Amino acid sequence: MVPYFTTQFILLGFPTHFGNLQFLLFAIFLFLYLITLTSNVFIIIIIRLDSHLHTPMYLFLSVLSFSETCYTLGIIPKMLSNLAIGSQAISYVGCAVQMDFSASWACTNCFLLAVMGFDRYVAICAPLHYASRMHPTLCTQLVGTSFFSGYLIGMGMTLVIFRLPFCGSHEIHHFFCDTPPVLSLASGDTGLSELGILILSLLVLLVSFALITISYVNILVTIMRIPSAKGKQKAFSTCASHLTVVIIHYGCASFMYLRPKASYSLERDQLIAVTYTVVTPLLNPIVYSLRNRAVQAAFKNAFQGKLLGK
């Protein structure tokens, strides 16, 4: 008997029998997605137009907003389409492309957060040398390395999974082609692929998080040496937004990808996935807008028409 190879998958993250709840979910996710797109694009434009924000810190923030926007583009439009028209099918190639796209940008986000941590380390621990060390060439190299590394690792994860045959079930119990649910459908011995995904996940999460930890340990030591309480508060306030985003991002990502296959839970994992695919990209601009006075001032100027020459 000739084995059957899957040519398409069925995304079962949001069953079509939800009825009115399905339209409610569509409305909620569409609303959140539009806010996410608008907020991140607005941050990019604001930083581009306001000369006061032409510093490495805000350059990295604008790049992170761009990366988050690209990440959501690979997942949420398909999810909204499935909710709107009830079609849950995605082709084999489409699934591979979606996984590669989402994984690459997710890895890039991790590296960018590490770069932003390094930027805060230089700004607080060596403020007199900040301009000379964080020069435009270095900033461009750091951003380029983050993009290139994220792309390579994302492609590696996709190749590790899609080298396997898919001869059995083609139902993905998720709302997009994420690595754990797709890997669970593969036929044959998946042990080597699971090990490959774990190694690549560790490479991204632990290496980038270790760099962030080293940066913040040095930042904390420097802040503790500041004699005045006001000076300590001012120094820490420049890191608070980044630290908040790091905790949310790495908390969700570590829970999803640094676990053995046996601990997967469909309902719980989908809830966590909604958090890091829909909520986290929305929180980034909100956190930076609420906690950063320079960004707040730029927003205010934009609304008053000063940046547009009105």
Residue pairs with C-beta under 8 A, 6 or more apart in sequence:
3 165
3 167
4 167
5 165
5 166
5 167
6 92
6 166
6 167
6 170
6 185
7 91
7 92
8 89
8 90
8 91
8 92
8 95
8 170
9 89
9 90
9 91
9 92
9 95
9 170
9 171
9 172
9 177
9 182
9 185
10 88
10 89
10 90
10 170
10 171
10 172
11 78
11 82
11 88
11 89
11 90
11 172
11 174
11 175
11 176
11 177
12 88
12 171
12 172
12 173
12 174
13 79
13 82
13 172
13 173
13 174
13 175
13 176
13 270
14 22
14 25
14 79
14 82
14 83
14 175
16 22
16 86
16 88
18 25
22 83
22 86
23 83
25 83
26 80
26 83
26 84
29 76
29 79
29 80
29 83
29 278
30 80
32 278
32 279
32 282
33 72
33 76
33 80
33 278
35 282
36 68
36 69
36 72
36 278
36 281
36 282
36 285
37 69
37 72
39 282
39 285
39 286
39 289
40 65
40 66
40 68
40 69
40 281
40 284
40 285
41 65
41 69
42 285
42 299
42 302
43 61
43 62
43 65
43 285
43 288
43 289
43 295
44 62
44 65
44 66
46 53
46 295
46 298
46 299
46 302
46 307
47 53
47 54
47 58
47 59
47 61
47 62
47 298
48 62
49 302
49 307
49 308
50 298
50 301
50 302
50 307
52 294
52 297
52 298
53 294
53 295
53 298
56 119
56 134
56 139
57 116
57 119
57 120
57 123
58 294
58 295
59 139
59 143
60 112
60 115
60 116
60 119
60 139
60 142
60 143
61 116
61 288
63 112
63 143
63 146
64 109
64 112
64 113
64 116
64 284
65 284
65 285
67 105
67 108
67 109
67 112
68 105
68 109
68 280
68 281
68 284
69 281
70 101
70 105
71 102
71 105
71 106
71 109
71 277
71 281
72 277
72 278
72 281
73 101
74 98
74 101
74 102
74 105
75 98
75 102
75 175
75 176
75 277
76 277
76 278
78 90
78 98
78 176
79 175
79 176
81 87
82 88
82 175
90 98
90 177
92 166
95 172
95 177
95 182
96 158
96 162
96 177
98 176
98 177
99 157
99 158
99 161
99 162
99 177
99 178
99 179
99 182
100 154
100 155
100 157
100 158
101 154
102 154
102 176
102 177
102 178
102 277
103 153
103 154
103 157
103 158
103 179
104 150
104 151
104 153
104 154
104 155
105 150
105 154
106 150
106 154
106 253
107 149
107 150
107 151
107 153
107 154
107 204
108 146
108 147
108 149
108 150
108 151
108 154
109 150
109 249
110 150
110 204
110 205
110 208
110 209
110 249
110 250
110 253
111 145
111 146
111 149
111 150
111 204
111 208
112 143
112 146
113 208
113 212
113 242
113 245
113 246
113 249
113 250
114 146
114 207
114 208
114 209
114 211
114 212
114 215
115 142
115 143
115 146
116 242
117 211
117 212
117 215
117 216
117 242
117 246
118 142
118 211
118 215
119 134
120 215
120 216
120 219
120 238
120 239
120 242
121 215
121 216
121 218
121 219
122 129
122 130
122 133
122 134
123 130
123 134
123 238
124 219
124 222
124 223
124 235
124 238
124 239
125 218
125 219
125 222
126 133
153 200
153 203
153 204
156 196
156 200
157 179
157 196
157 197
157 200
157 201
160 193
160 196
160 197
160 200
161 179
161 182
161 183
161 186
161 193
161 197
163 193
164 183
164 186
164 187
164 188
164 190
164 193
165 186
165 187
165 188
166 185
166 186
166 187
167 187
168 185
168 187
169 185
170 185
171 185
172 181
172 182
172 185
173 181
173 266
173 270
174 181
174 266
174 269
174 270
174 273
175 270
175 273
175 274
176 273
176 277
178 256
178 273
179 197
179 257
180 256
180 257
180 261
180 264
180 269
181 264
181 269
183 190
183 193
183 194
183 197
183 261
184 261
184 264
186 193
194 261
197 257
198 258
201 257
201 258
202 258
205 250
205 253
205 254
205 257
205 258
209 250
212 246
216 239
216 243
219 235
219 239
222 235
223 232
223 235
223 236
224 232
226 232
226 235
237 291
240 291
241 287
241 288
241 291
241 292
244 287
244 291
245 280
245 283
245 284
245 287
245 288
248 280
248 283
249 276
249 280
252 272
252 275
252 276
252 280
253 276
255 272
256 269
256 272
256 273
256 276
288 295
289 295
289 296
289 299
290 296
298 307
301 307
302 308
